[in-house]
Amino acid sequence: MDHAQADAHTAAEALSRACTALWVATLSLMTAFMGTSAPVHRLRIARKIASNFELLREQRDCFSPECCASFSNLAKHWTAKADQLARQEDRPRGGLGLFRPALFGVR
């Protein structure tokens, strides 16, 4: 194996390790998402999970086409979840927030 091939092999191994680490981190984020009830935290975690799945989907050198398709579906799912949470954040939670539209002509 010449020097260029060794470098390519080393780079491929490093990419594989990075993808594995990102996958494990994404699983940890999914666990954190299920363990928190704070809406803002859930929104941010869902956005990060979606972003991670998009990044994993792009790594065609590390994952099979079927796996990349699964990552794409998961990215769409988590993006939709984050969008749903974002819409919930826009809703009034009680107190004067319920009267804001009527008082200030908002919405």
C-alpha positions in Angstrom: 0.0 0.0 0.0 1.5 3.3 -1.0 1.4 6.5 1.0 -1.7 8.0 -0.9 -3.7 4.8 -0.4 -2.7 4.7 3.3 -3.9 8.3 3.7 -7.2 7.5 1.9 -7.7 4.5 4.2 -6.9 6.5 7.3 -9.4 9.3 6.1 -12.1 6.7 5.5 -11.6 5.2 9.0 -11.7 8.6 10.5 -15.0 9.4 8.6 -16.4 6.1 9.7 -15.6 6.8 13.4 -17.1 10.3 13.1 -20.3 9.0 11.6 -20.6 6.4 14.3 -20.0 9.0 17.0 -22.7 11.3 15.3 -25.1 8.3 15.2 -24.6 7.6 18.9 -24.9 11.3 19.8 -28.2 11.4 17.9 -29.5 8.5 19.8 -28.5 10.3 23.0 -30.4 13.4 21.9 -33.5 11.3 21.2 -33.3 9.9 24.7 -32.9 13.5 26.1 -35.9 14.6 24.0 -38.0 11.9 25.6 -36.7 12.8 29.1 -37.5 16.5 29.1 -40.8 18.3 29.2 -39.6 21.8 28.7 -41.1 23.0 25.4 -38.1 25.2 24.4 -35.6 22.4 25.1 -37.7 19.9 23.2 -37.9 22.2 20.2 -34.1 22.8 20.2 -33.3 19.1 20.6 -35.7 18.1 17.8 -34.1 20.6 15.5 -30.6 19.2 16.4 -31.8 15.6 15.8 -33.2 16.6 12.4 -30.0 18.3 11.5 -27.9 15.3 12.6 -30.0 12.9 10.5 -29.6 15.2 7.5 -25.8 15.1 8.0 -25.9 11.3 8.4 -28.0 11.0 5.2 -25.2 12.8 3.3 -22.6 10.3 4.3 -23.0 7.8 1.4 -19.5 6.5 1.8 -20.3 5.2 5.3 -23.9 4.0 5.0 -25.9 2.0 2.5 -28.5 3.6 0.3 -31.2 2.0 2.4 -29.7 3.4 5.6 -29.4 6.9 3.9 -33.1 6.6 2.9 -34.0 5.8 6.5 -31.9 8.8 7.7 -33.8 11.0 5.2 -37.2 9.8 6.5 -36.0 10.3 10.1 -34.8 13.9 9.3 -38.3 14.7 7.8 -40.0 13.2 10.9 -37.9 15.2 13.3 -38.2 18.4 11.2 -42.0 18.0 11.3 -41.9 17.4 15.1 -39.8 20.5 15.6 -42.2 22.5 13.4 -45.1 21.2 15.5 -43.3 22.2 18.7 -42.6 25.7 17.2 -46.3 26.2 16.5 -47.1 25.2 20.1 -44.5 27.8 21.3 -46.5 30.5 19.5 -49.7 29.7 21.5 -50.6 31.7 24.6 -50.0 29.8 27.8 -52.4 31.6 30.1 -52.5 34.8 32.1 -52.5 38.0 30.1 -51.1 36.1 27.1 -54.7 34.8 26.4 -55.9 38.4 26.0 -53.0 39.7 24.0 -54.8 39.4 20.6 -57.9 41.2 21.8 -56.0 43.9 23.7 -53.4 44.7 21.2 -55.0 43.7 17.9 -52.4 41.0 17.4 -53.2 37.9 15.3 
